[in-house]
Structures are given as C-alpha cells and as structure tokens.
Amino acid sequence: MTRDEIVNELKRLEMDDVLEIIEDAETGHLEELELVESIGLVYDQDLNREVINLLKQLNVSIVYLTDENED
C-alpha cells in the first residue's frame, strides 16, 4: 500500500489516533514508538503491518514490549 492508501483507509475507519501518529512521524515529532507486538496499532493485521512499515520508512524506531499476559 502507498502512504495515501494507508491514510485513506485509516480515515475511512476513523482511526484518528493512528493518523496523528503518522503525522507526528512525518513532521519529525515521533522518533520511537513502543508497541505490544501481539496487539499492534490496528486490529486488521494487514493494515497494521502496512502502518508499521510506513512508520519505519519515516525513521520511527519500533520497540516491541512483552505482553505480560502472554505465557
């Protein structure tokens, strides 16, 4: 997916928080993002992967945290 396709899909799904994260990354206001890998940013796994890849392209370092509920 292109950046515009990702943004359009997030707008369609009304995922304003994720859109804000992308905007912060684009303006250089986000350098690192901590995520629980099993949760991600969005429920849809394909879209989640695309958003994370976009953030990495924008030089955001993704730090995966351990979900304390996983055994």
Order of alpha helices (4+ residues) and beta strands (2+ residues): alpha-alpha-beta-alpha-beta
